[in-house]
Amino acid sequence: MAQIMRMYTKTVGLSGNGQFFRLAPIIDKIGAHPWGNALLDDYELTIKMMLKNLHVDYMTDTYVYQEALMSPKRFIRQRSRWVQGDLNCLKYLPQIIKSRILSRTQKLGIYYFLFQPWLNFLADVAIIILTTITLTHWHDLYGHLTLMTFSLMMVGLIAFSLFWGIIFGIFYYYDLVAYHEPPLKKHQLALLPLGISYMYVILFFSIIMAYWRWSFRQNSWIKTEHGKNVS
């Protein structure tokens, strides 16, 4: 969905499985060694291509399969590499700001992508602080409320927190139907909005790991290990 939106702002990025491009024009405009050393190598190449006025597009009518990670530990490691790779790409910020090739809309799209780790970090810190304040001052904040008022408030908060999980869960359900994939079981369907809405609890650890490695210049590649027999 993000890539489809980027089609209108001409900020589509190379990402995930299924990316492809012609090597000749890239070498011709970027040089014999177009790849850098960012851990988010595909988006780093995207920035280099955009700075050289090479267009990237997204194909909405095709898809590829990939193996999902079933281990939270491996999931955190994978996401930490992506976050750290985003931080690595900040070194291109001066070129992006000075570029006369990129439009203002393209620059804003790139700025948003590059600042996502910072926004996510601030959001997670805010959630932790507010949750701590709520738990430690529970009686002062809610002790004066009637049971009915408190119950309605909690239902409203839960519904609000699950809103996007429900929306994206519906999209996912219809995607499975559209691509003739096996449907989710009832209990999986019920838990899906919860998993989507509270994924940040797991992803917070990947953000911390990424900032730690980035701060100490630990730029080694964290390999994503797939396969059921890998611990």
C-alpha positions as CSV (number, residue, x, y, z in Angstrom):
1,M,0.0,0.0,0.0
2,A,2.9,2.3,0.8
3,Q,4.5,1.6,-2.5
4,I,1.3,2.3,-4.4
5,M,1.1,5.7,-2.7
6,R,4.8,6.3,-3.6
7,M,3.9,5.8,-7.3
8,Y,2.0,9.1,-7.2
9,T,5.0,11.0,-5.6
10,K,7.6,9.2,-7.7
11,T,9.3,7.8,-4.6
12,V,8.9,4.1,-5.1
13,G,11.8,2.2,-3.5
14,L,13.5,-1.1,-4.3
15,S,12.6,-3.3,-1.4
16,G,11.9,-6.9,-0.5
17,N,11.8,-9.9,-2.8
18,G,11.0,-9.5,-6.5
19,Q,13.0,-6.3,-7.2
20,F,14.7,-6.2,-10.5
21,F,16.3,-3.6,-12.8
22,R,18.6,-3.3,-15.8
23,L,22.2,-3.2,-14.7
24,A,23.6,-1.3,-17.7
25,P,21.9,2.1,-17.1
26,I,22.7,1.9,-13.4
27,I,26.4,1.3,-14.1
28,D,26.3,4.0,-16.8
29,K,24.9,6.7,-14.5
30,I,26.1,5.6,-11.0
31,G,29.4,3.9,-11.8
32,A,30.9,0.4,-11.8
33,H,30.2,-0.1,-8.1
34,P,26.7,1.2,-7.6
35,W,26.1,-0.5,-4.2
36,G,27.3,1.1,-1.0
37,N,27.7,-0.4,2.5
38,A,24.4,0.5,4.1
39,L,22.6,-2.5,5.7
40,L,19.5,-1.4,3.8
41,D,21.2,-1.9,0.5
42,D,18.1,-1.8,-1.7
43,Y,16.9,1.6,-0.4
44,E,20.5,2.9,-0.5
45,L,20.5,2.0,-4.2
46,T,17.1,3.6,-4.6
47,I,18.5,6.9,-3.3
48,K,21.4,6.7,-5.7
49,M,19.1,6.0,-8.6
50,M,16.8,8.9,-7.7
51,L,19.7,11.3,-7.4
52,K,20.7,10.3,-11.0
53,N,17.1,10.7,-12.3
54,L,16.6,6.9,-12.7
55,H,12.9,6.1,-12.3
56,V,11.7,3.2,-10.1
57,D,8.2,1.9,-10.5
58,Y,6.0,-0.7,-8.7
59,M,4.1,-3.5,-10.3
60,T,0.7,-4.0,-8.7
61,D,-0.3,-7.1,-10.7
62,T,2.5,-9.5,-9.7
63,Y,3.8,-10.9,-6.4
64,V,6.4,-13.3,-5.1
65,Y,6.4,-15.8,-2.2
66,Q,8.8,-15.5,0.7
67,E,9.2,-17.6,3.9
68,A,7.9,-15.8,7.0
69,L,10.0,-15.8,10.2
70,M,8.3,-17.8,12.9
71,S,10.9,-16.9,15.6
72,P,10.5,-13.6,17.4
73,K,14.3,-13.5,18.0
74,R,15.1,-13.8,14.3
75,F,12.3,-11.3,13.5
76,I,13.8,-8.7,15.9
77,R,17.3,-9.3,14.4
78,Q,16.0,-8.8,10.8
79,R,14.1,-5.7,11.7
80,S,17.0,-4.2,13.6
81,R,19.1,-4.6,10.4
82,W,16.5,-2.7,8.4
83,V,16.3,0.1,11.0
84,Q,20.1,0.3,11.2
85,G,20.2,0.4,7.4
86,D,17.8,3.3,7.4
87,L,20.1,5.1,9.8
88,N,23.1,4.3,7.5
89,C,21.3,6.1,4.6
90,L,21.3,9.4,6.6
91,K,24.7,10.1,5.1
92,Y,23.0,10.9,1.8
93,L,20.9,13.7,3.4
94,P,23.2,16.5,2.3
95,Q,23.0,15.3,-1.4
96,I,19.3,15.0,-1.2
97,I,18.8,18.5,0.2
98,K,21.1,20.1,-2.4
99,S,19.7,18.0,-5.3
100,R,18.2,20.0,-8.2
101,I,17.0,16.7,-9.9
102,L,14.6,15.7,-7.1
103,S,11.3,17.4,-6.8
104,R,10.1,18.9,-3.5
105,T,7.6,16.0,-3.2
106,Q,10.3,13.4,-3.7
107,K,12.5,15.0,-1.1
108,L,9.6,15.0,1.4
109,G,9.0,11.3,0.7
110,I,12.7,10.5,1.3
111,Y,12.8,12.6,4.4
112,Y,9.8,10.7,5.8
113,F,11.4,7.4,5.1
114,L,14.8,8.3,6.6
115,F,13.2,9.8,9.8
116,Q,10.9,6.8,10.4
117,P,13.4,5.2,13.0
118,W,13.4,8.5,14.9
119,L,9.6,8.9,14.9
120,N,9.2,5.2,15.9
121,F,11.7,5.6,18.7
122,L,10.0,8.7,20.1
123,A,6.6,7.1,19.8
124,D,7.7,4.0,21.7
125,V,9.3,6.0,24.4
126,A,6.2,8.1,24.7
127,I,4.1,4.9,25.0
128,I,6.3,3.5,27.7
129,I,6.3,6.7,29.7
130,L,2.6,7.2,29.5
131,T,1.9,3.6,30.4
132,T,4.2,3.8,33.4
133,I,2.5,7.0,34.6
134,T,-0.9,5.4,34.2
135,L,0.0,2.3,36.2
136,T,1.7,4.2,39.0
137,H,-1.0,6.9,39.3
138,W,-4.0,4.6,38.6
139,H,-6.0,5.6,41.6
140,D,-5.4,9.4,41.1
141,L,-6.4,9.2,37.5
142,Y,-9.4,6.9,37.6
143,G,-10.3,6.4,41.2
144,H,-13.1,9.0,41.1
145,L,-14.8,7.4,38.0
146,T,-17.9,5.2,38.4
147,L,-17.7,1.6,37.2
148,M,-19.8,2.4,34.2
149,T,-17.8,5.4,33.1
150,F,-14.5,3.5,33.6
151,S,-15.8,0.5,31.7
152,L,-16.9,2.7,28.7
153,M,-13.6,4.5,28.7
154,M,-11.6,1.3,28.6
155,V,-13.7,-0.1,25.8
156,G,-13.2,3.1,23.9
157,L,-9.4,3.0,24.4
158,I,-9.2,-0.7,23.4
159,A,-11.3,0.0,20.2
160,F,-9.1,3.0,19.4
161,S,-5.9,1.0,19.8
162,L,-7.2,-1.8,17.6
163,F,-8.5,0.5,14.9
164,W,-5.7,0.1,12.4
165,G,-5.2,-3.5,13.2
166,I,-8.9,-4.1,12.2
167,I,-8.5,-2.1,9.0
168,F,-5.3,-3.8,7.8
169,G,-6.7,-7.2,9.0
170,I,-9.7,-6.7,6.6
171,F,-7.3,-5.8,3.8
172,Y,-5.2,-8.9,4.5
173,Y,-8.3,-11.1,4.6
174,Y,-9.4,-9.9,1.1
175,D,-5.9,-10.2,-0.3
176,L,-5.9,-13.9,0.7
177,V,-9.2,-14.3,-1.1
178,A,-8.1,-12.4,-4.2
179,Y,-4.9,-14.5,-4.6
180,H,-6.7,-17.8,-3.8
181,E,-4.7,-18.4,-0.7
182,P,-5.9,-20.7,2.2
183,P,-8.2,-18.7,4.5
184,L,-7.2,-18.0,8.1
185,K,-8.7,-20.0,10.9
186,K,-11.3,-18.3,13.1
187,H,-8.9,-17.9,16.1
188,Q,-6.2,-16.5,13.8
189,L,-8.7,-14.0,12.3
190,A,-9.7,-12.9,15.8
191,L,-6.1,-12.5,16.9
192,L,-4.9,-10.7,13.7
193,P,-6.0,-7.1,14.7
194,L,-4.3,-7.6,18.1
195,G,-1.1,-8.8,16.5
196,I,-1.0,-5.9,14.0
197,S,-1.9,-3.2,16.5
198,Y,0.7,-4.3,19.1
199,M,3.5,-5.4,16.9
200,Y,5.4,-2.4,18.2
201,V,6.0,-4.2,21.5
202,I,8.3,-6.6,19.6
203,L,9.7,-4.0,17.2
204,F,10.8,-1.7,20.0
205,F,13.6,-4.2,20.8
206,S,14.8,-4.1,17.2
207,I,14.9,-0.3,17.4
208,I,17.0,-0.4,20.5
209,M,19.3,-3.0,19.0
210,A,19.7,-0.9,15.8
211,Y,20.5,2.3,17.6
212,W,23.0,0.5,19.8
213,R,24.9,-1.0,16.9
214,W,24.7,2.2,14.8
215,S,26.0,4.3,17.7
216,F,29.0,2.0,18.2
217,R,29.6,1.6,14.4
218,Q,28.9,-2.1,14.4
219,N,28.0,-2.4,10.7
220,S,28.4,-6.2,10.3
221,W,25.6,-7.9,8.3
222,I,23.0,-9.6,10.5
223,K,22.0,-12.5,8.3
224,T,18.3,-13.4,8.3
225,E,18.2,-17.2,9.0
226,H,15.2,-19.0,7.4
227,G,14.1,-22.6,7.8
228,K,12.2,-24.5,10.5
229,N,15.3,-26.3,11.7
230,V,17.2,-23.1,12.5
231,S,16.9,-22.0,16.2
